[in-house]
Amino acid sequence: MRFVVVTGMSGGGKRTALKMLEDAGFYCVDNLPVPLIEKFVELIATPNSEINKVALGLDVRADQPFEAVWKTLGNLKKNGYMYEVLFMDASEQVLLKRYKESRRMHPLSPEGRVEDGIHKERDILKTVKEHADYVLDTSNLLTRELKEEIDRIFVMNEEYNSLMVTILSFGFKNGIPADADLVFDVRFLPNPYYIDELKHQTGNDPAIQGYVMGFAEAEEFLQKLEDMIRFLIPNYVKEGKYQLVIAIGCTGGKHRSVTLANELYKRMKNQGNYGLKIYHRDVKQGA
């Protein structure tokens, strides 16, 4: 029997992950009272049980010390019941935004500020996150991308990539992305915007790609950038980082940054133990 415990920050996507596991054939139960957890596992683990994939959702609640939950899980492992822990997380900024949109109160701060509840919860769950088998940061994940990750780990049983790398193109005139970890300026390259036949195309078009990559400086920049990022990634993984946003910017985010982001994505795709996605923030907003 495959037994997955789904936990994490409130607002991090736990219930969405449970729904996706249910769609993948898991028998899902959310928030059992602590005294019932061991009995539940004993029942589903009986030899004649037809259930072979189970997901149990657990989260922090004001009326139930999470230390008791963690102790119960420890007892299960001592008694021979093996399980995997999936920890759903998101940045504080994203969690606050989700709470604001849903108009819900935080379970650990029902009459106070949501920020206080988030800080308390993160402190309580610190040890759980450190010992989790999988940590999925949903701050920048679309629902489709989260489903792909869930399916890859729990359906296709592929190797888990602890670090999700996002290559992001943008335009400086629209502001530097707030979630960027590394920012690179490619405005030193000639701008196709000033060539009439290229002006209205983007870095997703072959003509722009050929123009930008036709400069030796573009190729040299990419080689140096790729080399640095390949050096950084294993060190970020060692540090415990789960999200890395690499932002590449030009004036408007339409030509040069898009071209170089695409090229970097091609070079890094399927080349390491990390997840990789690409996003062009300003490609539709002009030069």
C-alpha positions as a Markdown table, in Angstrom:
| # | Residue | x | y | z |
|---|---|---|---|---|
| 1 | Met | 0.0 | 0.0 | 0.0 |
| 2 | Arg | 1.2 | 3.5 | -0.9 |
| 3 | Phe | 0.4 | 5.8 | 2.0 |
| 4 | Val | 0.9 | 9.6 | 1.4 |
| 5 | Val | 0.5 | 12.2 | 4.2 |
| 6 | Val | -0.4 | 15.6 | 2.7 |
| 7 | Thr | 0.2 | 18.6 | 4.9 |
| 8 | Gly | 1.7 | 22.0 | 4.7 |
| 9 | Met | 0.8 | 25.7 | 5.1 |
| 10 | Ser | -2.8 | 26.7 | 5.2 |
| 11 | Gly | -3.5 | 28.2 | 1.7 |
| 12 | Gly | -0.5 | 26.3 | 0.2 |
| 13 | Gly | -2.7 | 24.0 | -1.9 |
| 14 | Lys | -3.2 | 20.9 | 0.3 |
| 15 | Arg | -6.9 | 20.4 | -0.6 |
| 16 | Thr | -6.1 | 20.9 | -4.3 |
| 17 | Ala | -3.3 | 18.3 | -4.0 |
| 18 | Leu | -5.7 | 15.9 | -2.3 |
| 19 | Lys | -8.3 | 16.3 | -5.1 |
| 20 | Met | -5.6 | 15.6 | -7.7 |
| 21 | Leu | -4.5 | 12.5 | -5.8 |
| 22 | Glu | -8.1 | 11.4 | -5.6 |
| 23 | Asp | -8.4 | 11.8 | -9.4 |
| 24 | Ala | -5.3 | 9.6 | -9.6 |
| 25 | Gly | -6.9 | 6.8 | -7.8 |
| 26 | Phe | -5.9 | 7.5 | -4.2 |
| 27 | Tyr | -8.4 | 6.9 | -1.4 |
| 28 | Cys | -8.3 | 10.4 | 0.3 |
| 29 | Val | -9.3 | 11.4 | 3.8 |
| 30 | Asp | -8.9 | 14.9 | 5.2 |
| 31 | Asn | -8.3 | 15.9 | 8.8 |
| 32 | Leu | -9.1 | 12.8 | 10.8 |
| 33 | Pro | -9.0 | 13.5 | 14.6 |
| 34 | Val | -5.6 | 12.4 | 16.0 |
| 35 | Pro | -7.0 | 9.4 | 18.0 |
| 36 | Leu | -8.5 | 7.9 | 14.8 |
| 37 | Ile | -5.4 | 8.1 | 12.6 |
| 38 | Glu | -3.7 | 4.9 | 13.8 |
| 39 | Lys | -7.0 | 3.0 | 13.8 |
| 40 | Phe | -7.7 | 4.2 | 10.3 |
| 41 | Val | -4.3 | 3.0 | 9.0 |
| 42 | Glu | -4.7 | -0.4 | 10.7 |
| 43 | Leu | -8.0 | -0.9 | 9.0 |
| 44 | Ile | -6.9 | 0.1 | 5.5 |
| 45 | Ala | -3.7 | -2.0 | 5.8 |
| 46 | Thr | -5.4 | -5.3 | 6.5 |
| 47 | Pro | -4.5 | -8.1 | 4.1 |
| 48 | Asn | -7.9 | -8.3 | 2.5 |
| 49 | Ser | -8.3 | -4.6 | 1.9 |
| 50 | Glu | -8.9 | -3.5 | -1.7 |
| 51 | Ile | -7.4 | -0.1 | -1.0 |
| 52 | Asn | -3.7 | 0.1 | -2.1 |
| 53 | Lys | -3.2 | 3.9 | -2.5 |
| 54 | Val | -4.2 | 6.2 | 0.4 |
| 55 | Ala | -3.7 | 10.0 | 1.0 |
| 56 | Leu | -4.3 | 11.5 | 4.4 |
| 57 | Gly | -4.6 | 15.2 | 4.7 |
| 58 | Leu | -3.4 | 16.8 | 8.0 |
| 59 | Asp | -3.1 | 20.5 | 8.8 |
| 60 | Val | -2.6 | 22.8 | 11.8 |
| 61 | Arg | -5.8 | 23.5 | 13.7 |
| 62 | Ala | -6.3 | 25.6 | 16.9 |
| 63 | Asp | -8.1 | 22.8 | 18.6 |
| 64 | Gln | -5.5 | 20.1 | 17.9 |
| 65 | Pro | -1.8 | 20.4 | 18.7 |
| 66 | Phe | 0.2 | 19.4 | 15.7 |
| 67 | Glu | 2.9 | 17.8 | 17.9 |
| 68 | Ala | 0.3 | 15.1 | 18.7 |
| 69 | Val | -0.1 | 14.5 | 14.9 |
| 70 | Trp | 3.6 | 14.2 | 14.4 |
| 71 | Lys | 4.0 | 11.8 | 17.3 |
| 72 | Thr | 1.2 | 9.6 | 16.0 |
| 73 | Leu | 2.9 | 9.4 | 12.6 |
| 74 | Gly | 6.1 | 8.5 | 14.4 |
| 75 | Asn | 4.3 | 5.6 | 16.1 |
| 76 | Leu | 3.0 | 4.4 | 12.8 |
| 77 | Lys | 6.5 | 4.2 | 11.4 |
| 78 | Lys | 7.7 | 2.3 | 14.5 |
| 79 | Asn | 4.9 | -0.2 | 14.0 |
| 80 | Gly | 5.9 | -0.9 | 10.4 |
| 81 | Tyr | 3.5 | 1.4 | 8.5 |
| 82 | Met | 5.6 | 3.3 | 6.0 |
| 83 | Tyr | 4.4 | 6.6 | 4.5 |
| 84 | Glu | 5.6 | 9.5 | 2.4 |
| 85 | Val | 5.1 | 13.2 | 3.4 |
| 86 | Leu | 4.0 | 15.7 | 0.8 |
| 87 | Phe | 4.4 | 19.3 | 2.1 |
| 88 | Met | 2.5 | 22.0 | 0.3 |
| 89 | Asp | 4.0 | 25.5 | 0.6 |
| 90 | Ala | 3.9 | 29.0 | -0.7 |
| 91 | Ser | 5.5 | 32.3 | 0.0 |
| 92 | Glu | 4.1 | 34.6 | 2.7 |
| 93 | Gln | 3.2 | 37.2 | 0.0 |
| 94 | Val | 1.2 | 34.6 | -2.0 |
| 95 | Leu | -0.5 | 33.2 | 1.2 |
| 96 | Leu | -1.6 | 36.6 | 2.2 |
| 97 | Lys | -3.0 | 37.3 | -1.2 |
| 98 | Arg | -4.9 | 34.0 | -1.2 |
| 99 | Tyr | -6.4 | 34.7 | 2.2 |
| 100 | Lys | -7.4 | 38.2 | 1.1 |
| 101 | Glu | -9.1 | 36.9 | -2.0 |
| 102 | Ser | -11.0 | 34.1 | -0.1 |
| 103 | Arg | -11.8 | 36.4 | 2.9 |
| 104 | Arg | -11.0 | 33.6 | 5.3 |
| 105 | Met | -9.4 | 33.9 | 8.7 |
| 106 | His | -6.2 | 32.0 | 9.5 |
| 107 | Pro | -6.9 | 28.9 | 11.8 |
| 108 | Leu | -4.2 | 30.0 | 14.2 |
| 109 | Ser | -5.2 | 33.6 | 14.3 |
| 110 | Pro | -9.1 | 33.7 | 14.0 |
| 111 | Glu | -9.4 | 37.1 | 15.6 |
| 112 | Gly | -6.0 | 38.6 | 14.7 |
| 113 | Arg | -3.9 | 39.4 | 11.7 |
| 114 | Val | -3.4 | 36.7 | 9.1 |
| 115 | Glu | 0.4 | 37.4 | 9.1 |
| 116 | Asp | 0.6 | 36.4 | 12.7 |
| 117 | Gly | -1.2 | 33.1 | 12.0 |
| 118 | Ile | 1.2 | 32.4 | 9.0 |
| 119 | His | 4.3 | 33.0 | 11.2 |
| 120 | Lys | 3.0 | 30.7 | 14.0 |
| 121 | Glu | 2.1 | 28.0 | 11.5 |
| 122 | Arg | 5.4 | 28.1 | 9.7 |
| 123 | Asp | 7.2 | 27.8 | 13.1 |
| 124 | Ile | 5.1 | 24.8 | 14.1 |
| 125 | Leu | 5.6 | 23.0 | 10.7 |
| 126 | Lys | 9.3 | 23.8 | 10.4 |
| 127 | Thr | 10.4 | 20.3 | 11.5 |
| 128 | Val | 7.7 | 18.6 | 9.3 |
| 129 | Lys | 8.9 | 20.5 | 6.2 |
| 130 | Glu | 12.6 | 19.6 | 6.9 |
| 131 | His | 11.7 | 15.9 | 7.0 |
| 132 | Ala | 9.2 | 15.9 | 4.2 |
| 133 | Asp | 9.8 | 13.6 | 1.2 |
| 134 | Tyr | 8.4 | 16.1 | -1.2 |
| 135 | Val | 8.0 | 19.9 | -0.9 |
| 136 | Leu | 5.9 | 21.6 | -3.6 |
| 137 | Asp | 6.0 | 25.4 | -3.6 |
| 138 | Thr | 2.8 | 26.6 | -5.3 |
| 139 | Ser | 3.7 | 30.3 | -5.3 |
| 140 | Asn | 4.3 | 30.4 | -9.1 |
| 141 | Leu | 2.6 | 27.1 | -10.1 |
| 142 | Leu | -0.5 | 27.1 | -12.3 |
| 143 | Thr | -3.1 | 24.4 | -11.4 |
| 144 | Arg | -2.1 | 22.5 | -14.6 |
| 145 | Glu | 1.6 | 22.6 | -13.6 |
| 146 | Leu | 0.8 | 21.4 | -10.0 |
| 147 | Lys | -1.2 | 18.5 | -11.5 |
| 148 | Glu | 1.8 | 17.6 | -13.7 |
| 149 | Glu | 4.0 | 17.5 | -10.7 |
| 150 | Ile | 1.6 | 15.4 | -8.7 |
| 151 | Asp | 1.2 | 12.9 | -11.5 |
| 152 | Arg | 4.9 | 12.8 | -12.2 |
| 153 | Ile | 5.7 | 11.9 | -8.6 |
| 154 | Phe | 2.7 | 9.7 | -7.6 |
| 155 | Val | 1.4 | 8.3 | -10.9 |
| 156 | Met | 4.4 | 7.9 | -13.1 |
| 157 | Asn | 6.8 | 7.5 | -10.2 |
| 158 | Glu | 9.5 | 9.6 | -11.7 |
| 159 | Glu | 12.4 | 11.1 | -9.8 |
| 160 | Tyr | 11.4 | 14.0 | -7.6 |
| 161 | Asn | 12.9 | 17.4 | -8.5 |
| 162 | Ser | 13.2 | 19.4 | -5.3 |
| 163 | Leu | 14.0 | 22.7 | -7.1 |
| 164 | Met | 11.7 | 24.3 | -9.6 |
| 165 | Val | 13.5 | 26.8 | -11.9 |
| 166 | Thr | 11.5 | 29.5 | -13.7 |
| 167 | Ile | 13.1 | 31.4 | -16.6 |
| 168 | Leu | 11.2 | 34.6 | -16.9 |
| 169 | Ser | 11.5 | 37.3 | -19.6 |
| 170 | Phe | 10.3 | 40.9 | -18.8 |
| 171 | Gly | 10.6 | 44.5 | -19.7 |
| 172 | Phe | 12.4 | 47.0 | -17.5 |
| 173 | Lys | 9.8 | 49.7 | -18.4 |
| 174 | Asn | 7.1 | 47.5 | -16.7 |
| 175 | Gly | 9.2 | 47.0 | -13.6 |
| 176 | Ile | 11.4 | 44.2 | -12.3 |
| 177 | Pro | 9.5 | 41.1 | -11.3 |
| 178 | Ala | 9.0 | 41.1 | -7.5 |
| 179 | Asp | 9.7 | 37.3 | -7.2 |
| 180 | Ala | 12.9 | 37.3 | -9.2 |
| 181 | Asp | 15.9 | 35.7 | -7.5 |
| 182 | Leu | 18.4 | 36.5 | -10.2 |
| 183 | Val | 18.0 | 39.5 | -12.6 |
| 184 | Phe | 20.0 | 39.9 | -15.9 |
| 185 | Asp | 19.9 | 42.9 | -18.2 |
| 186 | Val | 20.3 | 42.2 | -21.9 |
| 187 | Arg | 19.7 | 45.8 | -23.1 |
| 188 | Phe | 23.4 | 45.9 | -24.2 |
| 189 | Leu | 22.3 | 44.0 | -27.3 |
| 190 | Pro | 21.0 | 45.8 | -30.4 |
| 191 | Asn | 17.2 | 46.3 | -30.3 |
| 192 | Pro | 15.1 | 44.8 | -33.1 |
| 193 | Tyr | 12.4 | 47.2 | -32.3 |
| 194 | Tyr | 14.1 | 49.9 | -34.5 |
| 195 | Ile | 14.0 | 47.7 | -37.6 |
| 196 | Asp | 10.6 | 48.1 | -39.3 |
| 197 | Glu | 10.2 | 44.5 | -40.5 |
| 198 | Leu | 11.1 | 43.2 | -37.0 |
| 199 | Lys | 9.3 | 45.7 | -34.8 |
| 200 | His | 6.0 | 43.9 | -34.5 |
| 201 | Gln | 7.4 | 40.4 | -34.1 |
| 202 | Thr | 8.6 | 38.9 | -30.8 |
| 203 | Gly | 11.4 | 36.7 | -29.5 |
| 204 | Asn | 9.1 | 33.7 | -30.2 |
| 205 | Asp | 9.5 | 34.4 | -33.9 |
| 206 | Pro | 12.4 | 32.9 | -36.0 |
| 207 | Ala | 13.3 | 36.3 | -37.5 |
| 208 | Ile | 13.9 | 37.9 | -34.1 |
| 209 | Gln | 15.7 | 34.9 | -32.8 |
| 210 | Gly | 18.0 | 34.9 | -35.8 |
| 211 | Tyr | 18.7 | 38.6 | -35.5 |
| 212 | Val | 19.4 | 38.6 | -31.7 |
| 213 | Met | 21.5 | 35.4 | -31.8 |
| 214 | Gly | 23.4 | 36.7 | -34.8 |
| 215 | Phe | 25.5 | 38.8 | -32.4 |
| 216 | Ala | 28.5 | 37.1 | -30.9 |
| 217 | Glu | 27.8 | 38.9 | -27.6 |
| 218 | Ala | 24.5 | 37.1 | -27.3 |
| 219 | Glu | 26.1 | 33.7 | -27.6 |
| 220 | Glu | 28.9 | 34.6 | -25.2 |
| 221 | Phe | 26.4 | 36.0 | -22.7 |
| 222 | Leu | 24.3 | 32.8 | -22.9 |
| 223 | Gln | 27.4 | 30.5 | -22.4 |
| 224 | Lys | 28.5 | 32.5 | -19.3 |
| 225 | Leu | 24.9 | 32.6 | -17.9 |
| 226 | Glu | 24.4 | 28.9 | -18.4 |
| 227 | Asp | 27.7 | 28.0 | -16.8 |
| 228 | Met | 26.9 | 30.2 | -13.7 |
| 229 | Ile | 23.4 | 28.8 | -13.3 |
| 230 | Arg | 24.6 | 25.2 | -13.6 |
| 231 | Phe | 27.1 | 26.0 | -10.8 |
| 232 | Leu | 24.4 | 27.7 | -8.6 |
| 233 | Ile | 21.6 | 25.1 | -8.9 |
| 234 | Pro | 23.2 | 22.2 | -6.9 |
| 235 | Asn | 24.2 | 24.7 | -4.3 |
| 236 | Tyr | 20.7 | 26.1 | -4.0 |
| 237 | Val | 19.4 | 22.5 | -3.7 |
| 238 | Lys | 21.9 | 21.8 | -1.0 |
| 239 | Glu | 20.7 | 25.0 | 0.8 |
| 240 | Gly | 17.1 | 23.7 | 0.7 |
| 241 | Lys | 15.8 | 26.2 | -1.9 |
| 242 | Tyr | 12.6 | 25.0 | -3.7 |
| 243 | Gln | 12.0 | 27.9 | -6.1 |
| 244 | Leu | 14.5 | 29.8 | -8.4 |
| 245 | Val | 13.3 | 32.6 | -10.6 |
| 246 | Ile | 15.8 | 33.7 | -13.2 |
| 247 | Ala | 14.6 | 37.0 | -14.8 |
| 248 | Ile | 16.0 | 38.2 | -18.1 |
| 249 | Gly | 15.0 | 41.8 | -19.0 |
| 250 | Cys | 15.2 | 44.1 | -22.0 |
| 251 | Thr | 13.5 | 47.4 | -22.6 |
| 252 | Gly | 10.0 | 46.2 | -23.3 |
| 253 | Gly | 10.2 | 42.5 | -22.7 |
| 254 | Lys | 9.2 | 41.5 | -26.2 |
| 255 | His | 12.4 | 40.9 | -28.3 |
| 256 | Arg | 15.8 | 40.4 | -26.8 |
| 257 | Ser | 14.8 | 39.1 | -23.4 |
| 258 | Val | 12.3 | 36.6 | -24.9 |
| 259 | Thr | 14.9 | 35.3 | -27.3 |
| 260 | Leu | 17.5 | 34.7 | -24.7 |
| 261 | Ala | 15.0 | 33.2 | -22.2 |
| 262 | Asn | 13.9 | 30.8 | -24.9 |
| 263 | Glu | 17.5 | 29.9 | -25.7 |
| 264 | Leu | 18.4 | 29.4 | -22.1 |
| 265 | Tyr | 15.4 | 27.2 | -21.6 |
| 266 | Lys | 16.4 | 25.0 | -24.5 |
| 267 | Arg | 19.9 | 24.5 | -23.2 |
| 268 | Met | 18.8 | 23.7 | -19.6 |
| 269 | Lys | 15.8 | 21.5 | -20.4 |
| 270 | Asn | 16.1 | 17.9 | -19.3 |
| 271 | Gln | 19.7 | 18.5 | -18.3 |
| 272 | Gly | 19.6 | 18.2 | -14.5 |
| 273 | Asn | 17.7 | 17.1 | -11.4 |
| 274 | Tyr | 15.4 | 20.1 | -11.4 |
| 275 | Gly | 12.0 | 21.2 | -12.7 |
| 276 | Leu | 12.1 | 23.8 | -15.4 |
| 277 | Lys | 9.4 | 26.2 | -16.9 |
| 278 | Ile | 9.4 | 29.4 | -18.9 |
| 279 | Tyr | 7.2 | 32.4 | -18.8 |
| 280 | His | 7.2 | 35.6 | -20.9 |
| 281 | Arg | 5.6 | 38.3 | -18.7 |
| 282 | Asp | 5.5 | 41.2 | -21.1 |
| 283 | Val | 5.6 | 39.7 | -24.5 |
| 284 | Lys | 2.1 | 41.0 | -25.4 |
| 285 | Gln | 2.7 | 44.5 | -24.0 |
| 286 | Gly | 4.9 | 46.0 | -26.7 |
| 287 | Ala | 8.5 | 46.7 | -27.2 |
